Each structure stands twice: as C-alpha cells, then as structure tokens.
Amino acid sequence: MNPLSPARRVRRTFMRLAQSVSIIAFLVMAGDILFWQWIAGHATASFIFGTACLIAAACTVLFAIIAGIGLVASSAFRDEPPGMGPEHRER
C-alpha cells in the first residue's frame, strides 16, 4: 500500500470535514425550515423548493470555504509520500 503524502492527507481530511459539515448543516437547516413551511401550509411547493435550493447553495458555499482552507493549509506540506523524496530515489 502506498503511503499518502502529508499534503494529500491534509487535503483529504479537510474534504471529508467539509462534506460532513455541509451535509449536517443542510439537514439541520432544511429539517427545521422546510418542515415548518410544509406544516404551516401557507407556502406553495415552488416556494418550498426555492427555499431548499437556497439552503443547498449556502451549504455548497460552506463546503467551498472549508475545502479552500484545506487546500491552502496543504500547500505548507510536501506533496511526496514519506521515503519517496528525491534523496531516496535510486539512479
């Protein structure tokens, strides 16, 4: 098995974190807001769908921000796996 480079581990961790946070944020916000719109009965189906799209857009922006932070943080690390650097290659 090939070990992952430190930069790839940081990127992968931040991508998983971003995905988890955005899914949880969508479920929390949509679960509350859309449920009350549906229960109240005053909102049309297109209004509820529009609200869901706005919540999804906000969660996508949240994902992009966290993933961007991960990409910036990973630039501080090496992109080669441990033991695979130029000093360890055979000629």
C-alpha positions, 0 to 999 in steps of 0.5 A: 500500500502506498503511503499518502503524502502529508499534503494529500492527507491534509487535503483529504481530511479537510474534504471529508470535514467539509462534506460532513459539515455541509451535509449536517448543516443542510439537514439541520437547516432544511429539517427545521425550515422546510418542515415548518413551511410544509406544516404551516401550509401557507407556502406553495411547493415552488416556494418550498423548493426555492427555499431548499435550493437556497439552503443547498447553495449556502451549504455548497458555499460552506463546503467551498470555504472549508475545502479552500482552507484545506487546500491552502493549509496543504500547500505548507506540506510536501506533496511526496509520500514519506521515503519517496523524496528525491534523496531516496530515489535510486539512479 
